[in-house]
Amino acid sequence: MDWLSRLLTWVEDLREAPEQKRVAADFRRRARGLRSAGFVIREQAERYPEREFLRFEGRTLTFAAYNEGVNRYAHVLRRGGIGRGDVVAIMMENSPDFLMLEGAVAKLGAVGALINTALRGAALEHVLGAGGATLVVADRACGAALLELPQGPGRRLLIEGAEAGEAAEDLREHWAAAPGREVDIADVGFGDVFLYVYTSGTTGYPKPAIVRHARFSFGGCSLIAVLGLEQGDCSYAPTPLYHGYSNFVGFAPALHNASAFASRARFSARHFLDDVIRARATHFMYVGELCRYLLNQPPGPLDRAHRIRVASGPGLRPDVWRRFTERFAIDRVLETYGQTEANVSLMNRRGRVGSIGRAAPGTHRQLRLVRFDPLQQQPLRNPRGRLEECAVGEVGELISVVADDTRMSFDGYVDRAENESKLLRDCFAEGDVYLRTGDLMRRDRASYYYFVDRIGDTFRWKGENVATAEVAELLNGAPGVIETAVYGVAVPHNEGRAGMALVVLGDGAALDGAAYYRHAGRVLPSYARPLFVRVSDRMDVTGTLKHSKLRLQAEGFDLSKVRDPLYFRDDQSGRYVELTADLAAQIAAGERRL
């Protein structure tokens, strides 16, 4: 880091220091005498029995009612043979019952494996096996997927509304028969495992990552001050609770703060404003493209009729940031960056538009941005075998030091063999260890980071590296386009991968091949302009609204596999033209100059 960067980083640290001091003091106060989540649930019910805690689509539960539900589920699980350290798979849409089961797991000292509700078949069987659950609990919406799997010994299914003859027991019957009295709470330590949260699965089967009680409890306490939450506040998280963000940044702070938490079964852009107004939400958690979806809804009188004063989350793209805050009158955006399985945490505390944040003051050397070899898909090593840090503005991979310090420790995945692929050794000195994030970023002189792309998404074409996230952001400005995903596809007789864009158009819009060509030419260099465009009525996304591209990459521009309209960039005519069978055959045979 040059002298000017050190100076500007130090100045920004000074600006953040008062807030950091306030947050640290608040955390020390709350953490004094803190015990694991099971005890917190009981204590809040004793202190605030009649206070509203959960608000789900018109249904409300007090702290006392929530605790009673937790106890009933705890008795159900205990009668099912679940005790300390046993794994229970929870496959449910967002609901109070999901959070009751999570609380029951906490009280018993068991481990909750939170299963993606969209999984089916082999993928679902894989994640259940990877987590090692002996008991699977599901609501009716997810039960059918479980019943489709081969039912062997060693796994018991409790499914809401299971009928006679099905290979499952009725969860509702067990719950109704269970008492609501307090259970003996396991005195687990903060180092004990609480949950398995699975990776999003954008590059293969999801992997279970370890979440300890420390992360849930200490993280929940620290975020109360970071977000400025008071006891009358309500945090609204419309994204799946089986992923970490809604759970750890929404539910955990609300529980420890004795404030309210609101959600719904599935995210709905159309019902968003009705939800947050009914729930009296003051804190909203976004992820990925969610804010873009809200902007795509028709403007209306409810846009500013809510109480939200702070929005927090990862992935708010710069082209959406200002439009979103202005239209919905959001006073504060706290953009963050982290990974379930990693030890990295960045926060954009001062609202620098477009940045995913910076490390806390005084901790910058725990992170490094290192030069990256796109061909080997590995950080670049110099002749001495060491990594080299990027200059200001240079794109590289973010890595973080792995140390015994609790904040920088690395638990990783349940399958310990998976961890080694995430680690880099002997990076800057003999024996040091760093964790790969798999994300390409750039950094400014004040140590703010800016997301560029996932390493697996970046591709190389015409000798140049193409960052798909940045290209998609620029293409979103094309006429009629409301959302774009960019990926690389193999083209016979050509090295690297050519760019392909999946676009979703607004209601009633059609792709104007000439206008799209002109727009791409204005905003992108020639090598980054998509060679193919695929028009779809929806985007393939994960539960956290990340673009899922594996199927798209595999289908490429193969007309026998793709049913969506396909277009090809015709530089001679200066427009995108329909990809016909004859044209596709010419491209595949290498007869068409690209």
N, C-alpha and C positions, 0 to 999 in steps of 0.2 A: 504494500500500500504506500503510495507516494505521500509526501509531506502535506500537500493540499487536501488529499482525501482524509488523512489522519486528523487534520485540523477541523474539517467540516463534520466529520463523524463525531469528534469530541464536542463541537458546538451543539450538534443535534442531541447528543447524550445529555448535555446540560439542560436543554429545553425539556427533555423528557424526565429529568431527575425528580422534580417535585411530585409528578404523578406516580413515578415508580416508587418513591418513598411512601406515598400514601397507600398504594396497593400493598406494599410489603408490610406496613404496620397493620393494616386491616387483616391481612392473611395471618399474621402472628397472633392477633387477638382471636380470630375464629378457630385457628388450629390448636389453641391451647386446650388440652383435654379432649380433643376430637377423637372419636372412635369410628369404627367402620360403619358402612351405610345401614346395616340392620339396626344398630343402636340409634342412629340418627332418625330413622323412620319412627321408631317407638317414641323417642324423645319429642319430636315435633307433634305427634298425635297427643301426647300428654300436655304439652304447652299450649297448643292451638287446636283443640279438637274440633271446633266449629268453623274454622277458617277454611275457605275454599282453596283447594290445592290443584286439582285436575279439572280442565275444561275441554271436553271433546265433543264437538258438533252438537252443542246444546245440552250435553250431559255433564253434570258437575259432581265432584266428590270432595268432601272435606278431608282434612288430614286424618281424622279419626276413622272415617269410612275407608280411606285408602289403607290405613294400617290394619283394619279388620280384614280387608280383602287379602292383604299380604299374608296375614296369619292363616287364613283359610287355605291359601295355596301352599303355604309352608307345611301345614298338616297333611295336605294331599301328597306333596312330594315325599314327606317323611314316611308316610304309610306305603309309598311306592319304593321304599328302600334307599332313598336319597339322603346322604349325610355329607359330612365335611369332605371336600375334595372330589365328590362325584360330579359328573358332567350331565347337565340337563340341556337338551336342545329346545329352543323356543322359536317357533315359526308362526308368527302372528302379524297381521297388519297392525298399524298404530292403534292402540286402545288402552284404556285404564288396565285391562287384564294383562297386557304385555308388561306394563310397569309393575303391576302387582307380582307377577311371576319373577321379575327381576329382583324385586324386594325380597321375595321368599327365598330366592337363591342366596341373597346376601345374608339373611338371618340364619340360614342353615350352614353357611360356610361352604356351599357348593359352588360350582362353576357354571355359568350360563353361556351356552353357545348360541349366538344370535344369528338365525338363519335367514338369508335373503328370500323373501316371499315369492320372487319371480322364478326361482330355480325349479327345474323339472328333470326327471329321468336320471341319466348318468351323472350330470352335474350335481344334482341334489344328493344322490347316493354317495358321491365323492366327498362332499362337505360334511355329511353326517359321519362318515367313516373317519375323516381327518380330525374331527373334534372328539371322537371317542364317546359319544353320548350313549348311555344305556336307556334313557327315557327321553321321548320326544313329545312335547306338548304343542298343540296347534289349535287355531280357531277353525271354524268351518270353511272359511275362504281358502285356507291352505291345506286342509285335510285331504282333499282329493288327490293332490300331488303326492302326498305321503302314501296313500293307499294304493297308488299305482306301482309303487316300488315292490320288488320281491320281499316278502316278509319272512325273515329267518329268525332263529333263536337269538337271544341276547339283546333284543331291542323291543321296548314296550311303547305303544302309542296311546296317548290320551288326546282325543280330538273332540272338540266341542260339537255336540249333537250327533256323535257316532251312533249308528243304528245297529240293531241286532244282526249278526251275520258278517259284519265288517271286522277286519283284523285290528280293531282298536276299541278302547273303552271310552265311554262318554265322559268327557272332562267336566261338563256341567253337573252331572250326577255326583261325581266325586266332590266337587266344590260345594254343592248344596248340603252335602252330608257332613262336611268338615266344620269344626268349631271355629269361632272367631277369636278365641282366647289367645293370649300371648304364648309364643313358643319360647323355648330356651334358645337364646341367641348365641351362636358360636362366636367366641372371642377371637376372631381371626386377626392377624396382623396386617398392617398396610402392605407388607411384602407378599401377602398371599394372593393367588390368582382369583379374580372376581368374574371376568368375562372373557370369552373368545369372540372377537369381532373380526369378521372376514374381510379380506381385501375385495375391491370392487369387481374383480374378475374381467377387466378389460383386455388382459393379455393371456388368459387361460382360466383354469378353474380357480375359484376363490380359495385363499389360504387363511386359516385361522391365526390371527395375531393375538398375543397375550396382553390383557389389560389387568393390572393389579389394583387392589383396593386403593392404593396411594393415588393413582391417577384419577380415579373417580372422586375421591374425597378431597384431596389436596387441590386438584384441579378445579373442582366445583367451588371450593372456598375462595380460591384466588380470583376466579372469574367474577365473583359478586362485585368486587371493587373495580375490576377492569371495566366491566359493563356499566357500573354505576347503578346497580340494582338496589331497590328499596323493597320493604316488605309488601307494599301495595302494588308492586309491579307484576306483570304477567309476561312470560316468555313464550312466544309462539314458534313452533318448529313443525312445518308441514312435511318435512322429508322423513324417510324411514328411520325408525328408532333402532333398527338392526345395524345401522351404521353409527359410527362414533359421534359425529358432529351433533346431531339432535339430542343424543343421549347425554353427552358429556358437557356440552356448552349450553344446553337448554334445560334438561331435566335435573342434572346434578346441581347446578347453582340454585335452581328454584327449591330443591329439597333442602339444601343446607341453609338457604336464606329464609325459609318459611314463606316464600312468595308463591305465585301461581305458575303453572305450566299448562300450555294448551297445544293441541295438535288435532289431526284428523286422520282417518284411515288411510287415505291416499291424497297426495297433493293435487289440488285443482286450482288452476289459474283463474277460472271463472268464479269460483266461490271464495277466493282469497280475501277480498275486502269484507264480504259478509262474515267470514270467520273471525278476522282480527277485530272487527267492530263488536261482534257478539261476545268475544272472549275478553274484551277490554285490554288487548295486548299492547304492551309498551316496548317490547323487545322482540325483534323478528330475526330469525336465522335463515339465511339463504345458502344455497350451494350452487356452484356451476352456472348453468344457463337459466336458473329459475327466474331471476329478475328480468331477463329478456322476454320470457314467456308472459310475465305480468305486463310489460310494456306493450306486448302484442295484443292485449285486450283493449277493446274500445274505451276511450276516455269516458268518465262519467262523474256524477256528483259525489260519489263515495270516495273518489281518489284521495281526498284530503280530510275525510270525515273520521279517520281513525285516530288512535292515541300513540302510535309508534313514534318513538324519539330516537331509537338506535337500531341499526341493522348490522348484523355481524355474520361473517362467513368467509369461505374461500371461493375464489373464482369469479369475482365480479369484474368482467372485462371492461377496459377503459371506454369502449364505444357505448357502453350501457350506463356506466357510473353516473355521469352528470344528468342524463335524461331521466334516470330512475329517481334520483334524489329530488330533482326539480318537480317532476310530475306528482310524486307522492309526498312531497314535503317532509323528507326524512332529514332530521337535523344532523345526525352523525352516522357515519359508516365506519365500522371497524373491520377492515379486511384482514384476514389471517391466513396462515399457511402452516400445515402440519400433516403428518401421516400417522395412521393408527399404529403401524408397526415400528415407527421411527422415533428418534429422540430430538427432532427438530421442531422449533416453535418460533414463528415470526409473526409480528403484529404491526399493522400500520396504524399506530396510535394517533397520529396527527393528521390523518386523512389525506395523504398525498395521492392524488388520483392516479390509478393505474398500477400502483405498487402493491405487492403482496405483503410488504412489511419489512421490518428489520429486527435484528436480535435485540434483546434487552440491553440497556446501557452497561458497558463494562464486560459484555460476554461475546463480543464480535469474533474473537479468535477461536471460539468453539466451532465456528463455521468457516468453510473455505469454498471459494468458487474456483474450480480448476479446469484447465484446458482439456478438451475432449476430442477424441479421435472418432469421427463419424463412421469410418470404415470398419474399425475394430469394435465399435460400440463400447469403448472403454476410455477412462481418463488417460490422457497422454502422459507418458513418462519420458524424461530427458535421458541423455546418455548415461547419467549416473543412476538411473532407475528411480528417480524421484518425480513426484507430481509438481506441476508448476501452476501458480495462481494466475488468474486472469487479470488483465488490466481493466481499468474503469471502462464500462461499456462493452467489453468483450463477452461473448456468450460462452458459458461453460457449465459443467455439472456442479450442483451444490452438494457438498459432503459435510458431515458433522463428526466431531471427535467422539470416540467411544471411551468412556472413563468410568472409574468406580463411583464418581459423584452421582448421586441419585438422579439428577436432572439429565445427565448425559449417559446413563446406562442404557443398554440395549437388550430388551427382552425378546423382540422379534417374534418368530412364529412358533407354533406348537411343535412342528417338525423341525428340530434343531438343525437338520441338514440343510434346510432352506436358508438358514441365516448366513452361511458362509458366502453365498453368492452376493449378499448385500454388503460385505465387508471388504475394505481395502487395507492392506498392511504395508508397513515400511513406506509411508507416503512422503513424509518430509524429514523423518529421522528414523533410525533403526528402532523397530519395535512398536512404533505408534500404530494406532488402528482408527480408521474412519469408516463411517457408514455412508453408503451411496443412497441418494434420494431417487435417482433415476429421472431427475428433472433438470432441464436446461434453463438457465436464467442469465440475466445480466444485472450488474450492480452499479449504482451511481456513487458519487464521491462522498455522500453522506451515509453510505452503507444501507440504502434502501434497495431491495431486490425487486426484479420485474420478471415475471414468468414468461418464458419463451415457448417451451414445448416439452412434452414427454419424450424421453429418448427413443422409445419404441415407435413413436409417431413420426419423428423427423425422418425425412428420406432425402436421397441424393439424386439429382437430375441435371444433366448437362454439366457435370462437374461442380455443381453448387448444392449447398445444403438448403433444404426447404423446411421451415418451421410451420407445421400445419396450423397451430393455434393462431399465429399471427396472420397467416394467409386467410384463414376463415374469418377472422375479425374484419379484415379489409373487404372481403367479398360480401359480407353482410350488408354493405352499403349499396349493392347493386339494385336496380329497379325491381320492385316486386318481391324481393327476397326477405324473409324474416329469420331464417336460421341456416347455417352452413356447417358442414363437417368436411374436412379435407384429409385425404389419405393418399398414399402412394400405391400404384399398381404396376405389376410387371408387364412390359411390352416386349414381345419377341424381337430379337435382333437389336436390342438397345440395352445399354448398361444402365444400372440404377433403376429407379422407379419414376414413372410419370405421375404428375398430379391429377387427382380426380376429386371433384367436389360433389357432394350430395347436398342438394338445396331443397329447402321447404319454402314454398311460395305463399303469399297472403291469399286470403279468400278471393276467388275470382280472377287471380292473376295467372298469366301464362308467361313462360320464359321467352323473352325477346332476345333472340340470339345475337343480333347486332348490338343492342344496348348492353348486353352482358359482356360482350367482347370489348366494347369501348371502355366500360368500367374497369374490367380486369387490366386492360392496357394502361389506364391512367394510374392505378394504385399499385401495380406489381411489376417487377422486372420480368423479362420474357421467360426465364427458366421457372419462375414460380406460378405463372398463369396456368390454371388447370387445363390439361389436354382433353379431359372428358368431363362432362357434367351429367349428373344423374338427378332427375327431378322426382321427389317423393312427397307423399302427403304427411309423412311423419319422420321423426328422427329416431334412430336406434340409440337408446340411452340406458345407463345403469340406474339403480335406485337413487343415486345421488346426482342424476342428470348429467353424468359424463358421457360423451359420445363413445359408443361401442362400435369399433371399426373392423373387428376380425371377419365377420361375415361379408362386409362390404369389400374388403381387400381380397378375400377369396373369390368373390364373384367377378371382380374387376369390370371389364367391359364385354364380358361374355354374354351375347344376346340369348343364348340358350338357358342362361341362369337368371338373367335380370328381366323382370317384368315392368320395371319403371321406364319411362321415356329416357333415352340416352342421347347425348349430343357430343359432337366432336369439334374441336377448335380448328376451323379452316382459315388459316392465315391468308390464303389467296383471296378469298371473298370477304375477309374481315368480319366474320361472324361465327357463331356456333351453329352447326348444322346437324340435322338428324343423323344419328349413326345407323346406317343401313347395313344389311348383311354383306353387300358388296364392299362397302367402305371398310367394315370390320375385317373382312378377309384380306383386303389390301394392306391394312395396318399389320395384321398378324403375319403376313408373308414378307414384310419389310419393303413393300413396294411404294408405300406412302412416306414422303419425307416429313419428319416430325420436327 
